Amino acid sequence: MIFQNLKTFSFTVLMLISGCASKQQVQIEKLGIDVPDTWTVPFPNSKKISGNWWSVFSDSTFNAYLIRLQTETPDVKTLIQNQRKALYNAKISGASIYPSFNFFTRADTNVQNLSGFGFADSFLNTDSNSTPPNEGQSSDAVISFENRNYSLGVNLQWEIDVWGRLLNGRKAAYKNFEAIEYDLSYLEFSTLIRGAKLYFNGKEAAAQLKLANESYQSLVEIRDLVKERYEKGLRSSLDYRLSETSVATSLVSIENRKNLLRSINRQIEILLGEYPSGQFIKNPYLPTKLPLIPKQIPASVLQRRPDIQSLILKMEASGYRVAQSKRNLLPGISLNGTIGTSTQEIEKILDKEYGIWNLGLNLTAPLINGGRLKSAVNIEKSNYEISKQNLIKGILNAFYEVEQFLELGESLGIQIEAIDTALKQSKDAYNLSKERYDKGVTTLESVLNSQRQYNSIQTQHLSLKRQAIENRLSLILAMGGNMNSESEKN
């Protein structure tokens, strides 16, 4: 019956004080930031988008790789554990608002004597006919007695949150938990994007290795042609040595490309939690299509990005802590009680006839503390202002990233179009120089220079294609994640 009354009383008090907590809601339009209606850089042309952005690459190996990144990697497993830790920390921080019930059981034994009161056997022995003490035995023996007590029960400790101090602390704790969830969500997706970038770095490295091998074969063909004519006395030793030099340096380039590819492969394998054998990527072809981006207004990006939502929640949590610190200046009321049994015979410890209980109410109010509590309020106000400035910086940085990646994508498109023209012209120039060399119209140096230029432009072309892919992936991250426009409507 007592437990039921305590439960009812606790619930009633919680309902009464739930309105004492302040409400914190951040409104971005009140931060003094000018959010434009449109972006300064136009979006790339895009059609209606459906499906996952990675399906555009048409790479089954890449699709399986992303699935493993999301489920099997040590980094993702660590994120899951951190999310659980955040929830448990929020529960611990917010638990103080509830009553605390603790079970206890005790078994006490103590022995006391009356020597401190001057009592002895001779004092209590009033029989004059009693046998005198034996010779050598003291007539002032100390009286002692033993007492045993067994108790069982439940303790109650509860700070009654009259002003909403604990409730504000609880709300701050759970706002922090929600913020951490958004942080981990953003970190998980950014890890996915970094893994995707690493994959396409590996694809470029494989393509560059293929290009280095093709360049080596073409230089060997030139060397063999020069060597044949040199042995017939039709070419000078200078031509022969130049051709041998080009073949030798191309072997160095091949080894460097191999080392880079193996290094990237090992990084990917470690990211997946596999043994770093350096054999993950073998296909040397980069995709030609990029994921489409739906047009969105700047304000929608702030709602989509988990890191911005996290900063908003952290600012709200700081607001609750300010309210909590102010309520520390007010008196506090706590309830303490015990219910159970107490007996000198252990077999009767469950007998309700030996029941005991007590209930006490304590009121404490800060009087003199050297300004500690007021300083704590000022500290929390400073923390609130810091969280506000962090939010402003985060919003501006989000706009910066989108604008920067949009502009960089536009620039890369222009560069790729120009390099495509240069690639065609340099290939024709290389073939023409070989024909002219065969006819004896031009020198070997002209052939080797045109071959180096053609090879350099191919290398640059592969690098620009990889940069365009990375920039589009970065734009997807900056826009807040999944680019499925149909899912947004739903």
Protein Blocks (a to p, Z undefined) as FASTA:
>chain_A
ZZmmmmmmmmmmmmmmmmmpccddddfklnopacdfbdfbdcddddddedjfklmnopak
lmmmmmmmmmmgmklmmmmmmmmmmmmmmmmmmmmmpccdddddddddddddfklnopaf
klmmmcfkbccddehiafkbccddddddddddddddddddfkommmmmmmmmmmmmmmmm
mmmmmmmmmmmmmmmmmmmmmmmmmmmmmmmmmmmmmmmmmmmmmmmmmmnopacfklmm
mmmmmmmmmmmmmmmmmmmmmmmmmmmmmmnopacehpmbmcfcdcfbdcddddddfklm
mmmpmklmmmmmmmmmmmmmmmmmmmmmpccdddddddddddfbfklmmpmklgccdddd
dddddfbeghmmmmmmmmmmmmmmmmmmmmmmmmmmmmmmmmmmmmmmmmmmmmmmmmmm
mmmmmmmmmmmmmmmmmnopacfklmmmmmmmmmmmmmmmmmmmmmmmmmmmmmmmmnop
aabfklmmZZ
